[in-house]
Amino acid sequence: MILREQLIKEIEQLPPMQLIIVQNVVQTLTRHTQYQPVKEKRKGYLDTRKALANYQGNLSDDIIREREERI
């Protein structure tokens, strides 16, 4: 509370132009601390599972084989 009281005393002594600056700073600070709506998490692994649902064989072996062909 001491900090708040000190700030209030200092603000009370400011001229009008500096009060406007303080007001802008406070608005900027409070605007950034407002909670943003939480974005829905994307579940890309579900898309991957769906795409590979009909895959026959061993995926890791196929990946290794493809890499060996490039070397």
MMTF fields as JSON, N, C-alpha, C and O atoms, coordinates in Angstrom:
{
  "mmtfVersion": "1.0.0",
  "mmtfProducer": "UNKNOWN",
  "numBonds": 283,
  "numAtoms": 284,
  "numGroups": 71,
  "numChains": 1,
  "numModels": 1,
  "chainsPerModel": [1],
  "groupsPerChain": [71],
  "chainIdList": ["A"],
  "bondAtomList": [4, 2, 8, 6, 12, 10, 16, 14, 20, 18, 24, 22, 28, 26, 32, 30, 36, 34, 40, 38, 44, 42, 48, 46, 52, 50, 56, 54, 60, 58, 64, 62, 68, 66, 72, 70, 76, 74, 80, 78, 84, 82, 88, 86, 92, 90, 96, 94, 100, 98, 104, 102, 108, 106, 112, 110, 116, 114, 120, 118, 124, 122, 128, 126, 132, 130, 136, 134, 140, 138, 144, 142, 148, 146, 152, 150, 156, 154, 160, 158, 164, 162, 168, 166, 172, 170, 176, 174, 180, 178, 184, 182, 188, 186, 192, 190, 196, 194, 200, 198, 204, 202, 208, 206, 212, 210, 216, 214, 220, 218, 224, 222, 228, 226, 232, 230, 236, 234, 240, 238, 244, 242, 248, 246, 252, 250, 256, 254, 260, 258, 264, 262, 268, 266, 272, 270, 276, 274, 280, 278],
  "bondOrderList": [1, 1, 1, 1, 1, 1, 1, 1, 1, 1, 1, 1, 1, 1, 1, 1, 1, 1, 1, 1, 1, 1, 1, 1, 1, 1, 1, 1, 1, 1, 1, 1, 1, 1, 1, 1, 1, 1, 1, 1, 1, 1, 1, 1, 1, 1, 1, 1, 1, 1, 1, 1, 1, 1, 1, 1, 1, 1, 1, 1, 1, 1, 1, 1, 1, 1, 1, 1, 1, 1],
  "groupList": [{"groupName": "MET", "atomNameList": ["N", "CA", "C", "O"], "elementList": ["N", "C", "C", "O"], "formalChargeList": [0, 0, 0, 0], "bondAtomList": [1, 0, 2, 1, 3, 2], "bondOrderList": [1, 1, 2], "singleLetterCode": "M", "chemCompType": "L-PEPTIDE LINKING"}, {"groupName": "ILE", "atomNameList": ["N", "CA", "C", "O"], "elementList": ["N", "C", "C", "O"], "formalChargeList": [0, 0, 0, 0], "bondAtomList": [1, 0, 2, 1, 3, 2], "bondOrderList": [1, 1, 2], "singleLetterCode": "I", "chemCompType": "L-PEPTIDE LINKING"}, {"groupName": "LEU", "atomNameList": ["N", "CA", "C", "O"], "elementList": ["N", "C", "C", "O"], "formalChargeList": [0, 0, 0, 0], "bondAtomList": [1, 0, 2, 1, 3, 2], "bondOrderList": [1, 1, 2], "singleLetterCode": "L", "chemCompType": "L-PEPTIDE LINKING"}, {"groupName": "ARG", "atomNameList": ["N", "CA", "C", "O"], "elementList": ["N", "C", "C", "O"], "formalChargeList": [0, 0, 0, 0], "bondAtomList": [1, 0, 2, 1, 3, 2], "bondOrderList": [1, 1, 2], "singleLetterCode": "R", "chemCompType": "L-PEPTIDE LINKING"}, {"groupName": "GLU", "atomNameList": ["N", "CA", "C", "O"], "elementList": ["N", "C", "C", "O"], "formalChargeList": [0, 0, 0, 0], "bondAtomList": [1, 0, 2, 1, 3, 2], "bondOrderList": [1, 1, 2], "singleLetterCode": "E", "chemCompType": "L-PEPTIDE LINKING"}, {"groupName": "GLN", "atomNameList": ["N", "CA", "C", "O"], "elementList": ["N", "C", "C", "O"], "formalChargeList": [0, 0, 0, 0], "bondAtomList": [1, 0, 2, 1, 3, 2], "bondOrderList": [1, 1, 2], "singleLetterCode": "Q", "chemCompType": "L-PEPTIDE LINKING"}, {"groupName": "LYS", "atomNameList": ["N", "CA", "C", "O"], "elementList": ["N", "C", "C", "O"], "formalChargeList": [0, 0, 0, 0], "bondAtomList": [1, 0, 2, 1, 3, 2], "bondOrderList": [1, 1, 2], "singleLetterCode": "K", "chemCompType": "L-PEPTIDE LINKING"}, {"groupName": "PRO", "atomNameList": ["N", "CA", "C", "O"], "elementList": ["N", "C", "C", "O"], "formalChargeList": [0, 0, 0, 0], "bondAtomList": [1, 0, 2, 1, 3, 2], "bondOrderList": [1, 1, 2], "singleLetterCode": "P", "chemCompType": "L-PEPTIDE LINKING"}, {"groupName": "VAL", "atomNameList": ["N", "CA", "C", "O"], "elementList": ["N", "C", "C", "O"], "formalChargeList": [0, 0, 0, 0], "bondAtomList": [1, 0, 2, 1, 3, 2], "bondOrderList": [1, 1, 2], "singleLetterCode": "V", "chemCompType": "L-PEPTIDE LINKING"}, {"groupName": "ASN", "atomNameList": ["N", "CA", "C", "O"], "elementList": ["N", "C", "C", "O"], "formalChargeList": [0, 0, 0, 0], "bondAtomList": [1, 0, 2, 1, 3, 2], "bondOrderList": [1, 1, 2], "singleLetterCode": "N", "chemCompType": "L-PEPTIDE LINKING"}, {"groupName": "THR", "atomNameList": ["N", "CA", "C", "O"], "elementList": ["N", "C", "C", "O"], "formalChargeList": [0, 0, 0, 0], "bondAtomList": [1, 0, 2, 1, 3, 2], "bondOrderList": [1, 1, 2], "singleLetterCode": "T", "chemCompType": "L-PEPTIDE LINKING"}, {"groupName": "HIS", "atomNameList": ["N", "CA", "C", "O"], "elementList": ["N", "C", "C", "O"], "formalChargeList": [0, 0, 0, 0], "bondAtomList": [1, 0, 2, 1, 3, 2], "bondOrderList": [1, 1, 2], "singleLetterCode": "H", "chemCompType": "L-PEPTIDE LINKING"}, {"groupName": "TYR", "atomNameList": ["N", "CA", "C", "O"], "elementList": ["N", "C", "C", "O"], "formalChargeList": [0, 0, 0, 0], "bondAtomList": [1, 0, 2, 1, 3, 2], "bondOrderList": [1, 1, 2], "singleLetterCode": "Y", "chemCompType": "L-PEPTIDE LINKING"}, {"groupName": "GLY", "atomNameList": ["N", "CA", "C", "O"], "elementList": ["N", "C", "C", "O"], "formalChargeList": [0, 0, 0, 0], "bondAtomList": [1, 0, 2, 1, 3, 2], "bondOrderList": [1, 1, 2], "singleLetterCode": "G", "chemCompType": "PEPTIDE LINKING"}, {"groupName": "ASP", "atomNameList": ["N", "CA", "C", "O"], "elementList": ["N", "C", "C", "O"], "formalChargeList": [0, 0, 0, 0], "bondAtomList": [1, 0, 2, 1, 3, 2], "bondOrderList": [1, 1, 2], "singleLetterCode": "D", "chemCompType": "L-PEPTIDE LINKING"}, {"groupName": "ALA", "atomNameList": ["N", "CA", "C", "O"], "elementList": ["N", "C", "C", "O"], "formalChargeList": [0, 0, 0, 0], "bondAtomList": [1, 0, 2, 1, 3, 2], "bondOrderList": [1, 1, 2], "singleLetterCode": "A", "chemCompType": "L-PEPTIDE LINKING"}, {"groupName": "SER", "atomNameList": ["N", "CA", "C", "O"], "elementList": ["N", "C", "C", "O"], "formalChargeList": [0, 0, 0, 0], "bondAtomList": [1, 0, 2, 1, 3, 2], "bondOrderList": [1, 1, 2], "singleLetterCode": "S", "chemCompType": "L-PEPTIDE LINKING"}],
  "groupTypeList": [0, 1, 2, 3, 4, 5, 2, 1, 6, 4, 1, 4, 5, 2, 7, 7, 0, 5, 2, 1, 1, 8, 5, 9, 8, 8, 5, 10, 2, 10, 3, 11, 10, 5, 12, 5, 7, 8, 6, 4, 6, 3, 6, 13, 12, 2, 14, 10, 3, 6, 15, 2, 15, 9, 12, 5, 13, 9, 2, 16, 14, 14, 1, 1, 3, 4, 3, 4, 4, 3, 1],
  "groupIdList": [1, 2, 3, 4, 5, 6, 7, 8, 9, 10, 11, 12, 13, 14, 15, 16, 17, 18, 19, 20, 21, 22, 23, 24, 25, 26, 27, 28, 29, 30, 31, 32, 33, 34, 35, 36, 37, 38, 39, 40, 41, 42, 43, 44, 45, 46, 47, 48, 49, 50, 51, 52, 53, 54, 55, 56, 57, 58, 59, 60, 61, 62, 63, 64, 65, 66, 67, 68, 69, 70, 71],
  "secStructList": [7, 2, 2, 2, 2, 2, 2, 2, 2, 2, 2, 2, 6, 1, 7, 2, 2, 2, 2, 2, 2, 2, 2, 2, 2, 2, 2, 2, 2, 2, 2, 2, 2, 1, 7, 7, 7, 7, 7, 7, 7, 7, 7, 2, 2, 2, 2, 2, 2, 2, 2, 6, 6, 6, 7, 7, 1, 7, 2, 2, 2, 2, 2, 2, 2, 2, 2, 2, 2, 2, 7],
  "xCoordList": [0.808, 0.0, 0.858, 0.427, 2.04, 2.893, 3.212, 3.181, 3.514, 3.828, 2.637, 2.8, 1.462, 0.256, 0.06, -0.247, 0.237, 0.058, 1.089, 0.769, 2.319, 3.365, 3.037, 3.196, 2.579, 2.219, 1.074, 1.104, 0.083, -1.054, -0.601, -1.054, 0.283, 0.795, 1.562, 1.421, 2.363, 3.124, 2.206, 2.417, 1.198, 0.254, -0.522, -0.793, -0.873, -1.626, -0.832, -1.423, 0.471, 1.31, 1.641, 2.263, 1.244, 1.575, 0.709, -0.462, 1.3, 0.51, -0.394, -0.161, -1.411, -2.388, -1.772, -2.217, -0.775, -0.194, 0.465, 0.365, 1.129, 1.759, 0.718, 0.94, -0.405, -1.496, -2.038, -2.391, -2.095, -2.555, -1.597, -2.024, -0.319, 0.686, 0.534, 0.593, 0.341, 0.156, -1.099, -1.106, -2.152, -3.392, -3.166, -3.664, -2.424, -2.137, -1.324, -1.573, -0.364, 0.457, -0.409, -0.296, -1.263, -2.134, -3.071, -3.281, -3.631, -4.516, -3.771, -4.299, -2.552, -1.749, -1.455, -1.55, -1.102, -0.805, -2.027, -1.931, -3.155, -4.351, -4.89, -5.497, -4.681, -5.143, -4.375, -4.953, -3.085, -2.267, -2.468, -2.14, -2.993, -3.195, -4.576, -4.861, -5.443, -6.755, -6.571, -5.711, -7.382, -7.257, -7.739, -8.819, -6.922, -7.275, -8.058, -7.8, -8.995, -9.721, -8.751, -7.868, -8.93, -8.037, -8.366, -9.508, -7.345, -7.54, -7.715, -7.094, -8.563, -8.778, -7.517, -6.975, -7.061, -5.853, -6.139, -7.147, -5.205, -5.345, -4.759, -3.711, -5.42, -4.964, -4.532, -5.22, -3.357, -2.82, -2.55, -2.603, -2.258, -1.978, -3.212, -3.092, -4.41, -5.628, -5.763, -6.195, -5.384, -5.401, -4.407, -4.685, -3.241, -2.219, -2.713, -2.548, -3.307, -3.849, -4.904, -4.946, -5.756, -6.811, -6.212, -6.663, -5.175, -4.544, -3.836, -3.774, -3.304, -2.553, -3.392, -2.858, -4.668, -5.523, -5.511, -5.545, -5.463, -5.498, -4.112, -3.989, -3.071, -1.704, -1.361, -1.579, -0.828, -0.423, 1.099, 1.753, 1.661, 3.101, 3.648, 2.899, 4.977, 5.653, 6.166, 7.078, 5.597, 5.922, 7.389, 8.055, 7.881, 9.281, 10.245, 11.235, 9.983, 10.837, 10.792, 11.813, 9.604, 9.475, 10.226, 10.835, 10.194, 10.915, 12.414, 13.121, 12.899, 14.327, 14.736, 15.785, 13.932, 14.231, 14.283, 15.168, 13.356, 13.358, 14.604, 15.175, 15.034, 16.247, 17.479, 18.367, 17.529, 18.679, 18.761, 19.855, 17.616, 17.621, 18.184, 18.73, 18.067, 18.58, 20.075, 20.725, 20.621, 22.05, 22.914, 24.138],
  "yCoordList": [-1.193, 0.0, 1.267, 2.308, 1.184, 2.357, 2.869, 4.076, 1.979, 2.374, 3.085, 4.117, 2.542, 3.142, 4.557, 5.483, 4.709, 6.021, 7.018, 8.185, 6.562, 7.439, 7.875, 9.04, 6.916, 7.239, 8.245, 9.185, 8.052, 8.972, 10.377, 11.351, 10.49, 11.806, 12.465, 13.664, 11.684, 12.237, 12.631, 13.661, 11.827, 12.133, 13.401, 14.205, 13.578, 14.776, 16.055, 17.125, 15.966, 17.14, 17.403, 18.416, 16.531, 16.679, 17.742, 17.91, 18.454, 19.399, 18.631, 17.449, 19.281, 18.599, 17.84, 16.736, 18.402, 17.712, 16.391, 15.402, 16.382, 15.144, 14.143, 12.935, 14.632, 13.733, 12.967, 11.792, 13.649, 12.987, 11.859, 10.782, 12.115, 11.084, 9.899, 8.745, 10.186, 9.114, 8.313, 7.086, 9.014, 8.32, 7.385, 6.26, 7.84, 6.993, 5.762, 4.662, 5.954, 4.824, 3.805, 2.601, 4.291, 3.396, 2.639, 1.438, 3.327, 2.657, 1.606, 0.524, 1.917, 0.943, -0.284, -1.414, -0.067, -1.19, -2.045, -3.273, -1.439, -2.228, -2.915, -3.981, -2.333, -2.962, -4.253, -5.229, -4.27, -5.457, -6.532, -7.694, -6.175, -7.179, -7.8, -8.74, -7.29, -7.902, -9.273, -9.472, -10.196, -11.554, -11.641, -11.165, -12.253, -12.483, -13.794, -14.712, -13.88, -15.14, -16.263, -16.089, -17.38, -18.52, -19.13, -19.494, -19.229, -19.853, -21.352, -21.97, -21.901, -23.34, -24.054, -23.764, -24.976, -25.706, -26.617, -27.321, -26.563, -27.43, -28.787, -28.884, -29.787, -31.14, -31.789, -32.635, -31.35, -31.833, -33.322, -33.979, -33.84, -35.283, -36.085, -37.191, -35.534, -36.248, -36.275, -37.273, -35.158, -35.135, -36.141, -36.815, -36.238, -37.187, -38.616, -39.444, -38.898, -40.252, -40.601, -41.719, -39.623, -39.869, -40.134, -41.023, -39.343, -39.516, -40.862, -41.451, -41.346, -42.606, -43.818, -44.919, -43.633, -44.721, -45.932, -47.073, -45.69, -46.788, -47.22, -48.026, -46.689, -47.0, -48.432, -48.862, -49.152, -50.534, -50.588, -50.0, -51.25, -51.372, -50.646, -50.188, -50.548, -49.926, -48.564, -48.489, -47.504, -46.154, -45.808, -45.209, -46.176, -45.835, -46.533, -45.929, -47.773, -48.468, -47.788, -47.668, -47.347, -46.656, -45.33, -44.962, -44.621, -43.347, -43.586, -42.863, -44.594, -44.922, -45.303, -44.872, -46.095, -46.526, -45.312, -45.239, -44.37, -43.164, -42.335, -41.787, -42.234, -41.461, -42.128, -41.453, -43.448, -44.177, -43.989, -43.943, -43.882, -43.7, -42.339, -42.193, -41.337, -39.997, -39.885, -38.974, -40.795, -40.716, -41.316, -41.334],
  "zCoordList": [0.0, 0.0, 0.0, -0.495, 0.539, 0.614, -0.787, -1.024, -1.701, -3.068, -3.701, -4.351, -3.515, -4.077, -3.536, -4.287, -2.243, -1.62, -2.133, -2.361, -2.314, -2.843, -4.268, -4.632, -5.059, -6.441, -6.491, -7.286, -5.657, -5.63, -5.267, -5.869, -4.294, -3.898, -5.042, -5.285, -5.733, -6.847, -7.994, -8.634, -8.256, -9.337, -9.026, -9.918, -7.78, -7.387, -7.632, -7.78, -7.677, -7.873, -9.346, -9.664, -10.216, -11.634, -12.31, -11.971, -13.267, -14.069, -15.043, -15.293, -15.588, -16.46, -17.641, -17.956, -18.289, -19.448, -19.057, -19.783, -17.924, -17.469, -16.978, -17.049, -16.484, -16.086, -17.297, -17.201, -18.417, -19.644, -20.019, -20.433, -19.871, -20.176, -19.226, -19.65, -17.951, -16.962, -17.295, -17.204, -17.679, -18.035, -19.221, -19.224, -20.22, -21.388, -20.991, -21.482, -20.109, -19.658, -18.915, -19.144, -18.035, -17.268, -18.204, -18.034, -19.182, -20.139, -20.938, -21.196, -21.327, -22.07, -21.22, -21.7, -19.973, -19.076, -18.83, -18.846, -18.606, -18.31, -19.551, -19.452, -20.696, -21.932, -22.191, -22.668, -21.883, -22.131, -21.072, -21.309, -19.925, -18.893, -18.952, -18.21, -19.825, -19.965, -20.596, -21.455, -20.158, -20.659, -22.092, -22.441, -22.895, -24.282, -24.347, -23.568, -25.255, -25.373, -25.744, -26.583, -25.122, -25.354, -26.705, -26.988, -27.521, -28.824, -28.63, -27.766, -29.447, -29.369, -29.821, -30.888, -29.013, -29.362, -30.553, -30.617, -31.481, -32.636, -32.292, -31.653, -32.706, -32.422, -33.731, -34.3, -34.179, -35.447, -35.455, -36.495, -34.27, -34.223, -34.608, -35.134, -34.348, -34.738, -36.263, -36.84, -36.911, -38.374, -38.934, -39.926, -38.29, -38.738, -38.571, -39.466, -37.445, -37.228, -38.265, -38.778, -38.565, -39.551, -40.927, -41.649, -41.292, -42.593, -42.698, -43.777, -41.586, -41.613, -41.209, -41.073, -41.019, -40.542, -41.477, -41.016, -42.76, -43.727, -44.191, -45.113, -43.559, -43.955, -43.578, -42.445, -44.534, -44.305, -44.258, -45.12, -43.312, -43.225, -42.016, -41.154, -41.965, -40.847, -41.297, -42.12, -40.776, -41.21, -40.934, -41.779, -39.775, -39.465, -40.422, -40.834, -40.781, -41.746, -43.117, -43.795, -43.514, -44.804, -44.792, -45.797, -43.7, -43.595, -43.681, -44.383, -42.971, -43.009, -44.425, -44.903, -45.089, -46.455, -47.4, -48.252, -47.26, -48.09, -47.847, -48.79, -46.604, -46.295, -46.892, -47.412, -46.815, -47.366, -48.882, -49.444, -49.538, -50.994, -51.378, -52.471, -50.506, -50.809, -50.549, -51.06, -49.768, -49.415, -50.486, -50.354]
}
